[in-house]
Amino acid sequence: MVFFYSVILRMKLLVTLILIFTLSNMSSQKLAEYKWQNRLVILVSLDLESESVKKQGKQFHDAKKAIKEREMLVLRLSPKSEALKAYNISQNYEGVLLIGEDGGLKAKHDFLVAPSIVFELVDSMPMRRAEIRSKND
């Protein structure tokens, strides 16, 4: 039984990692597709290959276990993306957005924000606290 559970966890991790790296390079997302499925960390920049985006992306990549635990995806989008219009993001905004599972904008941070800051915010949210309690039961 433990082996089966371990295989399932590894498969979920693999799928999550594939999604993170596949989606991270798409230029536009229909963010509503992720509502009630994932929390989104969006790296926003006019230059998606800038040093700031690369460094920030690496920081989140290095925290992939914490990303997976919180059911988060990391995306890269231009501030001119249609997907961001609903959030009234300036056309020249550069930084990190946190979108909750409910689809609402939860935080805006300048590059480079420590992933732990984002994780602490997520962990303080009622939905995440309920997830933690249910895992501990």
C-alpha positions in Angstrom: 0.0 0.0 0.0 2.8 2.4 0.9 4.5 1.7 -2.5 1.3 2.4 -4.4 0.8 5.7 -2.5 4.5 6.6 -3.2 4.0 6.0 -7.0 0.8 8.1 -7.0 2.7 11.0 -5.3 5.5 10.8 -7.7 3.1 10.8 -10.7 1.4 13.9 -9.3 4.8 15.6 -8.8 5.8 14.8 -12.4 2.6 16.1 -13.8 2.9 19.3 -11.7 6.5 19.9 -12.8 5.6 19.3 -16.5 2.8 21.8 -16.2 5.1 24.4 -14.5 7.7 24.2 -17.2 5.2 23.9 -20.1 3.0 26.7 -19.0 5.7 29.0 -17.9 6.7 29.9 -21.5 3.2 30.5 -22.9 2.6 34.1 -23.9 -1.1 34.2 -22.9 -3.3 32.2 -20.5 -6.9 32.0 -19.9 -6.4 32.2 -16.2 -10.0 31.4 -15.5 -9.2 27.8 -16.5 -7.2 27.4 -13.3 -9.9 28.8 -11.0 -10.5 26.4 -8.1 -7.7 24.2 -9.4 -4.5 26.0 -8.7 -3.0 29.1 -7.1 -1.0 31.0 -9.7 2.3 32.8 -9.3 2.7 35.0 -12.4 6.0 36.5 -13.4 5.1 39.7 -15.3 7.5 41.5 -17.6 7.7 43.1 -21.0 10.9 41.0 -21.4 10.1 37.4 -20.3 13.8 36.5 -20.8 15.1 39.3 -18.5 17.5 38.6 -15.7 14.8 39.5 -13.2 12.4 37.0 -14.6 15.1 34.3 -14.9 16.3 34.8 -11.3 12.8 34.9 -9.9 11.8 31.8 -11.9 14.9 30.0 -10.6 13.9 30.9 -7.0 10.5 29.4 -7.4 11.9 26.4 -9.3 14.3 25.7 -6.4 11.2 25.7 -4.1 9.3 23.2 -6.3 8.3 21.0 -3.3 6.6 24.0 -1.6 5.0 25.0 -4.9 3.6 21.5 -5.3 2.3 21.4 -1.6 0.4 24.6 -2.2 -1.0 23.5 -5.6 0.7 26.4 -7.3 1.7 27.0 -10.9 4.3 29.5 -12.0 3.6 31.3 -15.3 5.3 34.0 -17.2 3.1 36.7 -18.9 3.6 40.1 -20.5 1.7 42.9 -18.8 0.0 43.4 -22.1 -1.5 39.9 -22.0 -5.2 39.8 -22.4 -5.3 37.3 -19.5 -4.2 40.1 -17.1 -6.7 42.7 -18.2 -9.2 41.6 -15.5 -6.7 42.5 -12.8 -6.1 46.1 -14.0 -2.4 45.5 -14.3 -0.5 48.5 -15.8 0.9 47.9 -19.3 4.4 48.4 -18.0 4.1 46.5 -14.7 7.0 44.2 -13.8 6.9 41.9 -10.9 5.1 39.0 -9.3 1.4 38.4 -9.0 -0.3 35.9 -6.8 -3.7 34.7 -7.9 -5.7 32.7 -5.5 -7.7 29.5 -6.3 -10.8 31.7 -6.3 -9.3 33.7 -9.2 -8.7 36.8 -7.2 -5.6 38.9 -7.1 -4.0 38.3 -3.7 -0.7 40.1 -3.9 1.6 42.1 -6.1 5.4 42.1 -5.4 8.3 43.7 -7.2 11.1 41.4 -8.5 12.9 39.7 -6.6 10.5 38.5 -3.9 11.5 35.7 -1.7 9.3 32.7 -2.4 8.9 32.3 1.4 7.0 35.6 1.5 4.5 34.3 -1.1 4.2 30.9 0.7 3.6 32.6 4.1 0.8 34.7 2.5 -0.8 31.6 0.9 -0.4 29.6 4.2 -2.3 32.4 6.0 -5.3 32.1 3.7 -8.5 30.3 5.0 -8.6 27.8 2.1 -5.0 26.8 2.6 -5.4 26.5 6.4 -8.3 24.2 5.8 -6.1 22.1 3.4 -3.4 21.8 6.0 -6.0 20.8 8.7 -7.5 18.1 6.4 -4.1 16.6 5.7 -3.3 16.4 9.4 -6.6 14.6 10.2 
